[in-house]
Amino acid sequence: MNTSIGDGGQLAHASCLLEGQRIEPGARYHGNPAEPTDTRFDFGRHFEISRWRPVEYPPGRSTEPIAWASVSPLWALRDDAG
């Protein structure tokens, strides 16, 4: 597709770049095809991720279904009679 978004560049939700279209560093675009805008699309705060996150996150996410699967039968069999 030969498209690119420079460092700090922003492309709005549901917008697209045409083949060969580029967003310069720090520029903001929106629409189909994307056109320059003054609107900022980064509403959240940015955090630095720790160097351990890539190591810790995948195993944590993969064990979550196992935890739910082990607790769900107990929840289903609980005694509601009082």
A tleap script that builds the chain and sets N, CA, C and O, in Angstrom:
source leaprc.protein.ff14SB
mol = sequence {
  NMET ASN THR SER ILE GLY ASP GLY GLY GLN
  LEU ALA HIE ALA SER CYS LEU LEU GLU GLY
  GLN ARG ILE GLU PRO GLY ALA ARG TYR HIE
  GLY ASN PRO ALA GLU PRO THR ASP THR ARG
  PHE ASP PHE GLY ARG HIE PHE GLU ILE SER
  ARG TRP ARG PRO VAL GLU TYR PRO PRO GLY
  ARG SER THR GLU PRO ILE ALA TRP ALA SER
  VAL SER PRO LEU TRP ALA LEU ARG ASP ASP
  ALA CGLY
}
set mol.1.N position { 0.827 -1.190 0.000 }
set mol.1.CA position { 0.000 0.000 0.000 }
set mol.1.C position { 0.871 1.253 0.000 }
set mol.1.O position { 0.434 2.313 -0.449 }
set mol.2.N position { 2.110 1.135 0.506 }
set mol.2.CA position { 3.041 2.258 0.456 }
set mol.2.C position { 2.494 3.485 1.187 }
set mol.2.O position { 2.569 4.600 0.669 }
set mol.3.N position { 1.948 3.285 2.381 }
set mol.3.CA position { 1.469 4.392 3.212 }
set mol.3.C position { 2.324 4.457 4.468 }
set mol.3.O position { 2.968 3.476 4.841 }
set mol.4.N position { 2.328 5.617 5.120 }
set mol.4.CA position { 3.087 5.726 6.369 }
set mol.4.C position { 2.553 6.869 7.217 }
set mol.4.O position { 1.979 7.834 6.713 }
set mol.5.N position { 2.761 6.729 8.526 }
set mol.5.CA position { 2.424 7.775 9.488 }
set mol.5.C position { 3.703 8.095 10.236 }
set mol.5.O position { 4.287 7.222 10.879 }
set mol.6.N position { 4.144 9.349 10.154 }
set mol.6.CA position { 5.377 9.765 10.811 }
set mol.6.C position { 5.238 9.784 12.326 }
set mol.6.O position { 4.128 9.707 12.853 }
set mol.7.N position { 6.359 9.887 13.022 }
set mol.7.CA position { 6.370 9.927 14.485 }
set mol.7.C position { 5.452 11.025 15.003 }
set mol.7.O position { 5.560 12.177 14.583 }
set mol.8.N position { 4.552 10.674 15.909 }
set mol.8.CA position { 3.632 11.643 16.489 }
set mol.8.C position { 2.479 12.007 15.572 }
set mol.8.O position { 1.628 12.809 15.955 }
set mol.9.N position { 2.427 11.446 14.383 }
set mol.9.CA position { 1.312 11.696 13.469 }
set mol.9.C position { 0.063 10.987 13.953 }
set mol.9.O position { 0.153 9.978 14.654 }
set mol.10.N position { -1.105 11.503 13.588 }
set mol.10.CA position { -2.363 10.923 14.050 }
set mol.10.C position { -3.310 10.748 12.873 }
set mol.10.O position { -3.409 11.614 12.004 }
set mol.11.N position { -4.003 9.617 12.857 }
set mol.11.CA position { -5.038 9.336 11.871 }
set mol.11.C position { -6.307 9.028 12.647 }
set mol.11.O position { -6.313 8.136 13.495 }
set mol.12.N position { -7.378 9.753 12.369 }
set mol.12.CA position { -8.629 9.619 13.122 }
set mol.12.C position { -9.254 8.244 12.926 }
set mol.12.O position { -8.979 7.544 11.951 }
set mol.13.N position { -10.099 7.881 13.878 }
set mol.13.CA position { -10.858 6.635 13.840 }
set mol.13.C position { -11.652 6.553 12.535 }
set mol.13.O position { -12.233 7.549 12.102 }
set mol.14.N position { -11.681 5.389 11.914 }
set mol.14.CA position { -12.437 5.106 10.692 }
set mol.14.C position { -11.977 5.941 9.502 }
set mol.14.O position { -12.725 6.096 8.538 }
set mol.15.N position { -10.775 6.475 9.551 }
set mol.15.CA position { -10.203 7.205 8.422 }
set mol.15.C position { -9.231 6.282 7.704 }
set mol.15.O position { -8.785 5.282 8.266 }
set mol.16.N position { -8.904 6.619 6.459 }
set mol.16.CA position { -7.951 5.774 5.749 }
set mol.16.C position { -7.039 6.606 4.860 }
set mol.16.O position { -7.390 7.694 4.403 }
set mol.17.N position { -5.865 6.056 4.637 }
set mol.17.CA position { -4.901 6.664 3.731 }
set mol.17.C position { -5.005 5.961 2.388 }
set mol.17.O position { -5.151 4.740 2.329 }
set mol.18.N position { -4.930 6.727 1.317 }
set mol.18.CA position { -4.897 6.141 -0.012 }
set mol.18.C position { -3.502 5.612 -0.297 }
set mol.18.O position { -2.548 5.969 0.394 }
set mol.19.N position { -3.380 4.781 -1.291 }
set mol.19.CA position { -2.081 4.226 -1.645 }
set mol.19.C position { -1.088 5.349 -1.912 }
set mol.19.O position { -1.367 6.274 -2.675 }
set mol.20.N position { 0.062 5.255 -1.279 }
set mol.20.CA position { 1.110 6.253 -1.455 }
set mol.20.C position { 0.972 7.483 -0.571 }
set mol.20.O position { 1.868 8.328 -0.554 }
set mol.21.N position { -0.138 7.604 0.167 }
set mol.21.CA position { -0.355 8.781 1.017 }
set mol.21.C position { 0.465 8.655 2.297 }
set mol.21.O position { 0.585 7.568 2.862 }
set mol.22.N position { 1.021 9.762 2.745 }
set mol.22.CA position { 1.860 9.774 3.941 }
set mol.22.C position { 1.403 10.884 4.884 }
set mol.22.O position { 0.961 11.948 4.450 }
set mol.23.N position { 1.522 10.611 6.184 }
set mol.23.CA position { 1.263 11.634 7.194 }
set mol.23.C position { 2.617 12.036 7.754 }
set mol.23.O position { 3.362 11.196 8.259 }
set mol.24.N position { 2.929 13.302 7.664 }
set mol.24.CA position { 4.211 13.818 8.142 }
set mol.24.C position { 4.276 13.727 9.669 }
set mol.24.O position { 3.234 13.693 10.324 }
set mol.25.N position { 5.466 13.689 10.239 }
set mol.25.CA position { 5.596 13.646 11.700 }
set mol.25.C position { 4.848 14.801 12.373 }
set mol.25.O position { 5.017 15.962 12.001 }
set mol.26.N position { 4.027 14.470 13.361 }
set mol.26.CA position { 3.288 15.469 14.117 }
set mol.26.C position { 2.018 15.969 13.451 }
set mol.26.O position { 1.275 16.733 14.067 }
set mol.27.N position { 1.742 15.568 12.220 }
set mol.27.CA position { 0.539 16.030 11.511 }
set mol.27.C position { -0.668 15.192 11.923 }
set mol.27.O position { -0.519 14.059 12.382 }
set mol.28.N position { -1.871 15.760 11.754 }
set mol.28.CA position { -3.118 15.070 12.088 }
set mol.28.C position { -4.025 15.057 10.860 }
set mol.28.O position { -4.202 16.080 10.198 }
set mol.29.N position { -4.594 13.893 10.564 }
set mol.29.CA position { -5.446 13.715 9.392 }
set mol.29.C position { -6.735 13.012 9.791 }
set mol.29.O position { -6.782 12.289 10.786 }
set mol.30.N position { -7.794 13.236 8.990 }
set mol.30.CA position { -9.057 12.523 9.193 }
set mol.30.C position { -9.800 12.439 7.878 }
set mol.30.O position { -9.534 13.205 6.952 }
set mol.31.N position { -10.741 11.498 7.798 }
set mol.31.CA position { -11.598 11.363 6.624 }
set mol.31.C position { -11.152 10.277 5.665 }
set mol.31.O position { -10.136 9.613 5.868 }
set mol.32.N position { -11.953 10.116 4.601 }
set mol.32.CA position { -11.693 9.145 3.535 }
set mol.32.C position { -11.818 9.832 2.191 }
set mol.32.O position { -12.945 10.077 1.760 }
set mol.33.N position { -10.768 10.149 1.519 }
set mol.33.CA position { -9.382 9.943 1.919 }
set mol.33.C position { -8.986 10.933 3.010 }
set mol.33.O position { -9.614 11.980 3.172 }
set mol.34.N position { -7.956 10.596 3.740 }
set mol.34.CA position { -7.525 11.424 4.871 }
set mol.34.C position { -7.044 12.791 4.399 }
set mol.34.O position { -6.305 12.907 3.421 }
set mol.35.N position { -7.482 13.824 5.122 }
set mol.35.CA position { -7.090 15.208 4.842 }
set mol.35.C position { -6.605 15.848 6.135 }
set mol.35.O position { -7.007 15.421 7.218 }
set mol.36.N position { -5.750 16.863 6.048 }
set mol.36.CA position { -5.232 17.518 7.254 }
set mol.36.C position { -6.349 18.124 8.107 }
set mol.36.O position { -7.359 18.595 7.584 }
set mol.37.N position { -6.151 18.104 9.421 }
set mol.37.CA position { -7.091 18.695 10.366 }
set mol.37.C position { -6.318 19.259 11.553 }
set mol.37.O position { -5.150 18.930 11.758 }
set mol.38.N position { -6.981 20.111 12.332 }
set mol.38.CA position { -6.376 20.649 13.549 }
set mol.38.C position { -6.820 19.874 14.791 }
set mol.38.O position { -6.308 20.111 15.886 }
set mol.39.N position { -7.769 18.951 14.627 }
set mol.39.CA position { -8.308 18.183 15.743 }
set mol.39.C position { -7.262 17.223 16.298 }
set mol.39.O position { -6.548 16.557 15.549 }
set mol.40.N position { -7.188 17.166 17.630 }
set mol.40.CA position { -6.281 16.211 18.283 }
set mol.40.C position { -7.049 14.936 18.586 }
set mol.40.O position { -8.181 14.988 19.066 }
set mol.41.N position { -6.442 13.801 18.308 }
set mol.41.CA position { -7.098 12.511 18.512 }
set mol.41.C position { -6.496 11.709 19.652 }
set mol.41.O position { -6.949 10.596 19.919 }
set mol.42.N position { -5.500 12.234 20.325 }
set mol.42.CA position { -4.892 11.511 21.447 }
set mol.42.C position { -5.436 12.064 22.758 }
set mol.42.O position { -4.871 12.994 23.335 }
set mol.43.N position { -6.536 11.483 23.218 }
set mol.43.CA position { -7.216 11.995 24.401 }
set mol.43.C position { -6.645 11.446 25.699 }
set mol.43.O position { -6.787 12.072 26.749 }
set mol.44.N position { -6.010 10.302 25.644 }
set mol.44.CA position { -5.480 9.682 26.852 }
set mol.44.C position { -4.062 10.132 27.145 }
set mol.44.O position { -3.384 10.723 26.305 }
set mol.45.N position { -3.637 9.833 28.365 }
set mol.45.CA position { -2.255 10.118 28.733 }
set mol.45.C position { -1.366 9.015 28.189 }
set mol.45.O position { -1.803 7.877 28.017 }
set mol.46.N position { -0.139 9.356 27.924 }
set mol.46.CA position { 0.824 8.390 27.417 }
set mol.46.C position { 1.760 7.979 28.540 }
set mol.46.O position { 2.262 8.827 29.278 }
set mol.47.N position { 1.992 6.702 28.669 }
set mol.47.CA position { 2.864 6.175 29.704 }
set mol.47.C position { 3.991 5.388 29.058 }
set mol.47.O position { 3.813 4.748 28.022 }
set mol.48.N position { 5.133 5.448 29.679 }
set mol.48.CA position { 6.233 4.591 29.263 }
set mol.48.C position { 5.946 3.191 29.797 }
set mol.48.O position { 5.560 3.035 30.955 }
set mol.49.N position { 6.130 2.183 28.966 }
set mol.49.CA position { 5.946 0.826 29.459 }
set mol.49.C position { 7.275 0.312 29.999 }
set mol.49.O position { 8.345 0.638 29.484 }
set mol.50.N position { 7.180 -0.493 31.041 }
set mol.50.CA position { 8.406 -1.017 31.646 }
set mol.50.C position { 9.047 -2.030 30.707 }
set mol.50.O position { 8.396 -2.575 29.815 }
set mol.51.N position { 10.305 -2.264 30.921 }
set mol.51.CA position { 10.983 -3.238 30.068 }
set mol.51.C position { 10.509 -4.654 30.357 }
set mol.51.O position { 10.762 -5.561 29.564 }
set mol.52.N position { 9.823 -4.861 31.482 }
set mol.52.CA position { 9.327 -6.182 31.843 }
set mol.52.C position { 7.950 -6.474 31.269 }
set mol.52.O position { 7.546 -7.636 31.225 }
set mol.53.N position { 7.225 -5.470 30.834 }
set mol.53.CA position { 5.861 -5.693 30.352 }
set mol.53.C position { 5.785 -6.726 29.224 }
set mol.53.O position { 4.913 -7.593 29.271 }
set mol.54.N position { 6.659 -6.671 28.210 }
set mol.54.CA position { 6.569 -7.695 27.157 }
set mol.54.C position { 6.799 -9.112 27.673 }
set mol.54.O position { 6.350 -10.079 27.058 }
set mol.55.N position { 7.493 -9.235 28.796 }
set mol.55.CA position { 7.757 -10.556 29.373 }
set mol.55.C position { 6.600 -10.993 30.268 }
set mol.55.O position { 6.222 -12.165 30.259 }
set mol.56.N position { 6.034 -10.063 31.041 }
set mol.56.CA position { 4.993 -10.392 32.017 }
set mol.56.C position { 3.596 -10.480 31.412 }
set mol.56.O position { 2.803 -11.325 31.826 }
set mol.57.N position { 3.283 -9.638 30.457 }
set mol.57.CA position { 1.914 -9.517 29.967 }
set mol.57.C position { 1.392 -10.778 29.268 }
set mol.57.O position { 0.314 -11.250 29.631 }
set mol.58.N position { 2.100 -11.344 28.288 }
set mol.58.CA position { 1.537 -12.523 27.595 }
set mol.58.C position { 1.214 -13.699 28.507 }
set mol.58.O position { 0.134 -14.274 28.375 }
set mol.59.N position { 2.100 -14.088 29.430 }
set mol.59.CA position { 1.720 -15.200 30.312 }
set mol.59.C position { 0.519 -14.858 31.198 }
set mol.59.O position { -0.324 -15.716 31.461 }
set mol.60.N position { 0.443 -13.631 31.648 }
set mol.60.CA position { -0.688 -13.219 32.474 }
set mol.60.C position { -1.999 -13.305 31.725 }
set mol.60.O position { -3.000 -13.771 32.270 }
set mol.61.N position { -2.001 -12.862 30.484 }
set mol.61.CA position { -3.223 -12.918 29.678 }
set mol.61.C position { -3.592 -14.352 29.319 }
set mol.61.O position { -4.775 -14.680 29.232 }
set mol.62.N position { -2.605 -15.200 29.111 }
set mol.62.CA position { -2.917 -16.574 28.719 }
set mol.62.C position { -3.440 -17.396 29.893 }
set mol.62.O position { -4.128 -18.393 29.674 }
set mol.63.N position { -3.138 -17.014 31.124 }
set mol.63.CA position { -3.643 -17.764 32.279 }
set mol.63.C position { -5.027 -17.292 32.722 }
set mol.63.O position { -5.680 -17.969 33.517 }
set mol.64.N position { -5.478 -16.161 32.230 }
set mol.64.CA position { -6.790 -15.644 32.624 }
set mol.64.C position { -7.928 -16.609 32.283 }
set mol.64.O position { -8.771 -16.853 33.147 }
set mol.65.N position { -7.999 -17.174 31.069 }
set mol.65.CA position { -9.089 -18.132 30.786 }
set mol.65.C position { -9.049 -19.360 31.689 }
set mol.65.O position { -10.092 -19.913 32.038 }
set mol.66.N position { -7.850 -19.784 32.066 }
set mol.66.CA position { -7.726 -20.940 32.963 }
set mol.66.C position { -8.322 -20.602 34.328 }
set mol.66.O position { -9.010 -21.424 34.932 }
set mol.67.N position { -8.058 -19.400 34.804 }
set mol.67.CA position { -8.612 -18.974 36.094 }
set mol.67.C position { -10.135 -18.932 36.035 }
set mol.67.O position { -10.803 -19.417 36.949 }
set mol.68.N position { -10.691 -18.360 34.971 }
set mol.68.CA position { -12.148 -18.305 34.841 }
set mol.68.C position { -12.746 -19.706 34.722 }
set mol.68.O position { -13.796 -19.990 35.299 }
set mol.69.N position { -12.077 -20.573 33.975 }
set mol.69.CA position { -12.587 -21.932 33.789 }
set mol.69.C position { -12.592 -22.713 35.100 }
set mol.69.O position { -13.451 -23.571 35.306 }
set mol.70.N position { -11.648 -22.425 35.980 }
set mol.70.CA position { -11.606 -23.148 37.249 }
set mol.70.C position { -12.611 -22.595 38.258 }
set mol.70.O position { -13.074 -23.338 39.124 }
set mol.71.N position { -12.952 -21.335 38.168 }
set mol.71.CA position { -13.880 -20.715 39.115 }
set mol.71.C position { -15.331 -20.864 38.664 }
set mol.71.O position { -16.220 -20.968 39.508 }
set mol.72.N position { -15.590 -20.877 37.373 }
set mol.72.CA position { -16.960 -20.922 36.855 }
set mol.72.C position { -17.765 -22.113 37.357 }
set mol.72.O position { -18.910 -21.920 37.764 }
set mol.73.N position { -17.232 -23.333 37.353 }
set mol.73.CA position { -18.033 -24.454 37.875 }
set mol.73.C position { -18.377 -24.286 39.353 }
set mol.73.O position { -19.475 -24.643 39.780 }
set mol.74.N position { -17.453 -23.751 40.125 }
set mol.74.CA position { -17.730 -23.525 41.548 }
set mol.74.C position { -18.840 -22.501 41.724 }
set mol.74.O position { -19.692 -22.646 42.601 }
set mol.75.N position { -18.829 -21.478 40.902 }
set mol.75.CA position { -19.862 -20.442 40.965 }
set mol.75.C position { -21.214 -21.042 40.582 }
set mol.75.O position { -22.231 -20.725 41.198 }
set mol.76.N position { -21.227 -21.901 39.574 }
set mol.76.CA position { -22.476 -22.515 39.119 }
set mol.76.C position { -23.040 -23.480 40.157 }
set mol.76.O position { -24.256 -23.651 40.244 }
set mol.77.N position { -22.177 -24.109 40.941 }
set mol.77.CA position { -22.618 -25.102 41.919 }
set mol.77.C position { -22.830 -24.536 43.315 }
set mol.77.O position { -23.112 -25.291 44.246 }
set mol.78.N position { -22.703 -23.240 43.479 }
set mol.78.CA position { -22.831 -22.646 44.812 }
set mol.78.C position { -24.235 -22.891 45.372 }
set mol.78.O position { -25.188 -23.092 44.619 }
set mol.79.N position { -24.343 -22.872 46.662 }
set mol.79.CA position { -25.613 -23.121 47.337 }
set mol.79.C position { -26.318 -21.793 47.568 }
set mol.79.O position { -25.876 -20.981 48.381 }
set mol.80.N position { -27.417 -21.574 46.853 }
set mol.80.CA position { -28.180 -20.330 46.993 }
set mol.80.C position { -29.259 -20.429 48.067 }
set mol.80.O position { -29.928 -19.436 48.354 }
set mol.81.N position { -29.439 -21.592 48.657 }
set mol.81.CA position { -30.536 -21.792 49.606 }
set mol.81.C position { -30.339 -21.017 50.900 }
set mol.81.O position { -31.301 -20.781 51.631 }
set mol.82.N position { -29.138 -20.628 51.186 }
set mol.82.CA position { -29.007 -19.789 52.330 }
set mol.82.C position { -28.164 -20.245 53.406 }
set mol.82.O position { -28.021 -19.553 54.414 }
savepdb mol mol.pdb
quit
